Amino acid sequence: MDKLQQARLLINEIDKEMAALFERRMQAARVIAEYKKERGLQIYDAARERAVIEKNAACIKDYDIRSYYVKFLQDEMAVSKQYQEHVISGVKIAYSGIEGAYANIAAKKIFPYGKLISYRDFRAAYEAVVSGDCDCCVLPIENSYAGEVGQVMDMMFQGSLYVNGIYTLSINHHLLGAPGAGIKEIKTVVSHPQALAQCAEYIRRHGYETVEYANTAKAAKAVKDGGDKTVAAIASSQTARLYGLELLDHDINESAVNSTRFAVFSRVENKQVNTAGDSRFMLMFTVKNEAGALAQALNVLSSYGFNMRALRSRPMKDLAWEYYFYIEAEGDETGQNGSDMLRHLALHCDMLKVVGHYSDEVMLKDE
């Protein structure tokens, strides 16, 4: 037997072993996919992939073939993600609004393989997950211009769902007209109140009248259905394509920094924190009716080395002049240090709960 035949036999043996290992790997990928489906997690985890490739590439001693092994790993991960998408396909995602609304755009980008289901308002979308009608929901929690979304924050405080991911959608408002309309014909603009406020200077400069709608997509649909060339909507470019509207002017929002943070809620908490990324957690609590109770609670976080990124207060609906507090902090609260911190913090609180944690807030773009 010559060297060529020996090499081919060796490759055949290795390929047989690799086929068995591939099957085992895909079985593990299925378990991961089911875990992510239950918790509303994205399939793609850039930090995790980078860490795995870096660690495994170091095992290749032959420098000449190391780059080929990296490509092999990347292809292997691509196949794994495709299989996970197949497993998760059909996952039901609730959102508030109609197709073309910013929540719909965010949900579609986060779960491109999911079945998106529209609900009339935030609470209906949230309750769809609580009841099991949907697997998770995508809801806005904060806008860089208008601040926190109070109704969603209250549901986080009162409800049973967990936040397992935070995604920021960069928002650009555009002026959309009926088919065949020109910008010189426009006299009235319609949109959500926040969108109108964010484009107030543009509207004032052109002397437009304004009409408020429940969301930007409904405003765009009204322009499409009405066919009035003097009326334009303020909405996204995706909405323009969805309803066949004319893009009369682009990027008309007053501030170039305009984004909304969306949270993914599910019934099951994700207890696995990706240590390759920047871990953050979210707390909600009420403090005891004692002098300095809030200050003492905040000092607990810093004393255990957790950096607080956000602190907000909200009035409690059932108690006049009583408030609950919301904190986002950097670090892993699932470890021993975090557990000790939470036990210490509870001594200063009447109610305390972790409402979620996540790694590496993901930036989405309204293209």
Buried (B, 14 or more C-beta within 10 A) or exposed (E): EEEEEEEEEEEEEEEEEEEEEBEEBBEEBBEBBEEBBBBBBBBEBEBBBEBBBEEBBEEBEEEEEEEEBBEBBEEEBEEBBEBBBEBBEEBBBBBBBBBBBBBBBBBBBBBEBBEBBBBEEBBEBBBBBBEEEBBBBBBBBBBBBBEBBEBBBBBBBEBEBBBBBBBBBBBBBBBBBBEEBEEEBBEBBBBBEBBBBBBEEBBEEBEBEBBEBBBBBBBBBBBBEEEBBBBBBBBBBBBBEBBEBBEBBEEBBBEEEBBBBBBBBBBBBBEEBBEBBEBBBBBBBBBEEEEEBBEBBBBBBEEBEBEBEEBBEBEBEEEEEEEBBBBBBEBBBBEEBBEEBBEBBBEBBEEBBBBBBBBBBBEBEBE
